[in-house]
Amino acid sequence: MKLQTQIPLSPERNQIDYSSKVLLMGSCFVEHIGDKMEFFKFQNLQNPFGIIFHPFAIEKLVTRAINEELFLEEDIFFYNERWHCFEVHSMLSASEKDEFLNRLNVQLKQLGEYLISASHIILTYGTSWVYRHIESDTIVANCHKIPQKKFLKELLSVEEVAASIDNTSALIKALNPNITFIHTVSPVRHLKDGFVENTRSKAHLIAGLHEQIDRRKQLHYFPSYEIVLDELRDYRFYKEDMLHPSKTAISIVWEKFNSVWVASETQSLQKKIQGIQAGLQHRPFNEDSDAHKEFKSDLQKDIAEIKTLFPHIEFD
């Protein structure tokens, strides 16, 4: 007897290994995958401008990075004693203007360099709902808690979603023809928009995205949305807010992503790194004991062995 439906998955070509460089951008769900990649020490850059929810916001940042359009004073504003930018998440906001502009442009340079060198890019879209700043008539990535009356709320059409994703892909492909795209839709439900509105939003994302998916062009889709909402169709796989996937759900999605997109020959190294990470977190009863000194010595030998093979891998 089967107690759940299973999403059919099979390994893809051009998989990620320890020589790959992975860029991750998008909603909070992309950071769950990024944190796993960081834990297992794959080369990665994750959300250099913080969490970004919709296709237009990702397209705008990619365009700025590729065209080397530095952030200028007119791109930022002062509100609630901090400097903000409508194109980025508030995690980058700062109290000093020059510090903020410098931070934005350092991140922009880093993104531009990674777009050139990345072997894979994972883009996770969270919503089709966007907010248009009335005064500037521009769609923003983040409202920075400015009163809602300053914005118009709009739902991107399927055609607008498809066009934006196509623009982003084309820009990156022109710069880095060999890059592999892995697109996903976040399973996190945006119920502040409303139940029906969230469904419409995800439907527009999925429909627009699938107009662009083409394996022949290295444009792929990974069904994280379907795995969480169908295979893991139970609230025990959610956090207490009943919206965000739990640690267990994230681990299950990572395992499935691993089986599809991460090269099988990395598995032994992943296990060794997992052991090292556990060892680094270990807190002994007696740091001066011979047993602990031997444990630390063996741990450093394992780290040195990995660094000999992969010098870029660093452990905290």
N, C-alpha and C positions, 0 to 999 in steps of 0.2 A: 504493500500500500504506500502510495506517495502522499506525503503530508505537505508538500510545497511544490510550486512550479519552479522550473530551473531555466534560466536564460542560457541558451546555447552559446558557448564561447570556444574559440580555438586560437592557438598562437598566431600572431601576426608576423610579417616580415619586418626587417629593419628594427629589431628590438633594441631595447636599452641595455647597455652593459656598463662596465666601469670606465670605459673610455668615452662614453657618451656625455654630452652636456645638455641638460634639460632645463628649459625655461617654462615656468608655470605662471599663468596669469588668470585672474577671474575672481569668482565668488569665494566665500569662506571655505567651501568644500575643496577647492583646489589646494588650500593650505593643509588640509588633512593628508592628501596624497603627498604634498611637498614635505610635510613633517616626517612621513615614513621614508621618503627618499633621503632626507637629511640624516635620519637615524641610521640608515644602512649605508651612508656615506657615498651615495651617488652624487656626481657633480650636478649642482642645480642652482638656479636663481629663482626665487619665489616672490611674486607680487612686489616688485621694487617700489611701487607706488601704493601699496596697501591693497585691501580688498576692493575689487572692481566688479560691479554686478551685471552690467548690460553691454551688448556688442558695440554700441556707439562709443562708450568710454574707452574700451580696449582699442578700438580703431584709432581714436584720437591720440592716445599715448604712443601707439606704434608709429603713427604718421609723424608725430613730433620727433620721436627718437631717430627715425630713419632720415628725416630731413634736417636733423640737427637744429631744430628750432628751440633755442634756449628759452627757459622761462624768464620773463621780464617783469618789471614792477607792475605793469598793467594787467598781468595775469593773476595777481594775488590781491587779497583784500584783508582788512583788519576787522575782526568781530569778536566780541567777548574776550578782549584782551589778548587775542592771539591772531597770528597771520595764517590765512587759509588759501587754498586754491580749489576752484570748483572741479578741476580735472583729476584730483587725487583724494585719497582717504585722509581723514583727520589725524591719523597716527603720525603723519609727517608734519602737521601744523606746529608752529613755534611762536615764541613770544617776541623774538627778534627778527626783523625783516630780512636783514642781510644773511643771517644764519639760515632762514627758511629758503630764500632763493638759492643759496649755495647748496643746500641739501637737495632741493628739487633737481638742480642741474647735475649734481654728482650722480644721482639716481638715473637721470636721463642718459648720461654718458654710459653708465653701466648697462642699461637696457639696450642701448644702441650697439655696444660691443658684443653683448650676448646674442642679439638677433643675427649678427654676422657669423658667430662661431657655434651657435647651438646646433645640435644634431636632431633634437626633438623639441616641440613646443606643445604644452598641454594647456588648452583654453577651456575654462569652465564658465558657462553662462548661467546666471541665476534668475534673471527676470527680463520680461519685455516691457515692464512699466518703467517709464523715465520721467524725470522732472525737468521742465524747461524754465530757466530763470527769466522772468518776464522782462526785467530791465535790459538785460543784454541779449535776449532772444536766443539763448544757447542752452542745449541739453547738458546737464551737469552729471558728473559721476557721484558727487556727494553733496548734500545740502548743508552740512555742517551745522545743523540745528537752527538754521535761519527760519523764521516763521513761514509756514506753508503758504500764506497768502502771497508770498513773493514768487511763487512758482505755479506753473500749470502742469497738471499730471496728464501724461499721454501714454497710450499703449502702442508700441511699435507694431506695425503690420508685419505679416509673414514676409512680404516683399522687402520691407525695410530691413528686417533681420537678415535675410538672405544677402541683400546687397552689401550690408556692413561687413558681414563675415567674409564675403567674397573680396571686398576691398582690402581687409586686413591680410587675408591669405595672399593676395596678389602682390601687395607691397613687400611682404616678407619673402615670398618666392623670388621676386626680382633681385633681392639682396642676397638671398641664401637659397639657391635652387634645390639643394639636396636635403633640406630640412623636412622632417616628418611631422605632420600635424595630428594631434590626438585631441578631438573635441569631446566634451562631455556637457551634460546639463545637470546642474546641482539638484539633488533630491530634497534640499531644504525648502519647505513650503513657506511662502511669504504671505501669511494669513492676515497681516495688517492690511493688505490690499483687499482681503475678503476671500472666501472660499472659491466662489465662482471666478472671481477676478484672477486668483492664483492659477486656476486651471487654464483659463484663457492665456495667461502669460506664458506658462510652460508649453502650451500647445503651439503658440506662435514661435517660440524658440525652437522647438523640436522640428516643426514643419519647415521653418526657414533654414535651419542648420542642415537638414537632410537634402535640401536643394543643392547644397555645396559638397556633400560627402562624395568622394570619388577616390577609391583606392589607387587607381592608375596615376593619380596626381599626388599621392601620399597624403590625402585628406581623409582621416579616419574618424570613426565615432566609437566611443567606449560607453556602454550602457549603464553607467553608475546610477542614473535616475531610475531606470527600470529594475535594477537589482534591489535597490532599497525599497521601492514602492511595490514591487511584485514578489520577489523572492523573500524579502524580509518584511512581509506584510503583517507586522505585529508591533504594538507599542513598546514591547520590551526591548526593541532595537532603537529606541529613541531616548534622548535625555528627558529630564523632568518637564521641559517646556513642551514636549510632544511634537516638536518641530525639527530639531537637529538630531542627526544620527548619533547613537551612543558610541563609545569606544569599541564595543563588540562589533557593531555594524561597520564602523570604519575599518576595523581589522579584516572583516570578511571581504569588503570591497577591495582593500589593498591586496589580499591574497588572490582575488580574481584578476585584478589588474596585473599583478605579478606574473600570473600564469599566462596572460595574453601578451603583455608588452615588455616583460623583463626576461632577458636571455637566461635559459636554463643553466648555462655554465656558471652563472653568478651565484647559484644557490648555496654552494659550499662556502663561498666567501661571505655571503650574507649571514650564514649561521655563525661563522667565526666572529664577524663584527658584532652580531647580537650578543655573543658571549663576552666580548670585550666591553661592550656597553654595560652589560650587567655587572661585570667585574669593577668597572669604574664607579658604579653606583654603590658598590658593597661598602658597608660600614662595619669594621671589625669591633669585637669586644675589647681586644688588646692590640693596639697598633704596633707594639714593640715585640710581640710574640714571634718566634721563629717561623711558625706556620704562616703568619700574615706576611712576613718578609719574603718568604718563598713564593707565596701567592702573588705579591706585587712584582717579583722578579719574572715569574712566568708570564704575567700579563704584559710586561714591557717587552718581553721576547716576542709575544704574539703581535704586538703593535709594530715592532721593528720589522718583523717578517712581512707584514702587510705593506708598510711604507716602502720596503725595498721593491715590491712589485708595483705599487701605486703611490708614488711620492706625493701626489696631490691630496691624499687622504690624511686628514688631521683629526685627532681625538682631543677633547677638552680635558 
